[in-house]
Amino acid sequence: MLMIEPYRICPIGTVFYPSGFAESGDAAFMHALKITMANKGLLWLLNVENDSSQNTESHQFPGIRDTLEGWGVIAAESERSEVANLGFNVRKVCATNRDPVSTCLDFLSFYNVDLVVLAARQHDSMVSWFEKTIGQPISRVAGQPTLFIPKDVDGFVSKVDGSVRLNKILIPITGKPCARESLDFAQRLIQSLEQPHGTVTLLHVGTLDSLPHVAPPDVAGWNWVAQTLPGNPAEMILQQADQLDVDLIVMTTDGPDRFIDNFLGTTSERVLRRSTCPIVVLPVDRVENESIS
């Protein structure tokens, strides 16, 4: 039987948000900002313009101070130094390119980030993350976990006051890809966002014979519950997410080569297209999977 052991937990130190892909009030931006604040990390904002005359002070970047003031984190009409005093950093990058997706991939090939945050508007022509026409060397982004916030979904970070509601997490588990990354990332979010209690459901779609033996991390106030159900993986994940009213789904997918190409048509992609809650997708190196027995 496969043994999945948790390992050392690291902070989510660097977050990447392509700000040109959504409006400043977008829920994805709120999640990127809150997670960066909680980890006292670095938030990269990338805006891609067709017009090279735009600059980093343009209104295309989300209003960080306005958001923090709205959340009550800083006083109204605060100076920039007040944001710096919060202990996290923000860097804004403007680029000129008619292909915003390739620009993002180029950025990620040069800078290591711990989390990419995207608004999952699958049918928006501006954000074609799931179009096969961009299946060029996507392996460049294979190492980055990605948090997708589906369209019209508020997620677990309140737009109104920045409060977090994350107490029900669903993690599908299989022998391959290994669920270890999912357990690790769930723990990182729980602890960095200081969520005092909740439940993580480890869902295995299959039989008891194929159920991996999972050693969940010890997180004070949190319960880890294993569940085995027969059926179609994507359908059962969506069904349980709805029945349990989960705040987040954390899934692994094979990688790193051709991550988005492999993601297309997979269980993860089918879940994402129909999910009513945020999803974290974690690419897992096939070599690592094959080395665990």
Secondary structure, DSSP 4 states (H G I P E B T S, - for coil): --EE---------EEEE-GGGS-TT-HHHHHHHHHHHHHT-EEEEEEEES-TT--TTSTTS--HHHHHHHHTSS-TT--HHHHHTTT-EEEEEEEE-S-HHHHHHHHHHHS--SEEEEEE-TT-TT--TT-GGG-SSGGGGTT--EEEEETT--TTB-TTT--B---EEEEE-BTTTBSHHHHHHHHHHHHHTT---EEEEEEEES-GGG--EE-----TTEEEEEEEE-S-HHHHHHHHHHHHT-SEEEEEEEESTTHHHHHTTSHHHHHHHH-SS-EEEEEEEHHHHHH--
